[in-house]
Amino acid sequence: MEFKRIKDLREDHDMYQKDVAKLLGISQQYYSEYEKGKRTIPIQHLITLAKFYETSIDYIVGLTDENNFKKTS
């Protein structure tokens, strides 16, 4: 399953894959596979991403379109 929103959130925060991978304690290649849907994201990583991006896991996985994130310029 592809998680397009993790890429969108990362780009909205002007971050590179290597930055998010470091946050999660994994390699950039491993994180890239999350974005492409080649690897399932563990719940602990979803929790970390939701906290970091200040949004819900439901938003990240596409169960809701409501995002609490406020983009800063």
Phi, psi and omega in degrees: 000129180275134178252080183302327185292333178292328175290315179300315179297317179300314181292324177298333179265009180053047180245157174262162178303322182296329179292314180291321178301319179297318177303320183274348181076034179230174179281159177299320180298317179298314179297319179304322179292332173296311182298324182277352181079017180273348182219139178283137180275124177296151182303323180297324177289323176297319178297314179300316180294318180297317178295315182297314182275358180055051178220185181258158174297323178303319178294315182301318184269000173089015179279343176217155176259001180275119181241129180277350185295132175250112182291133176255145183269000000 
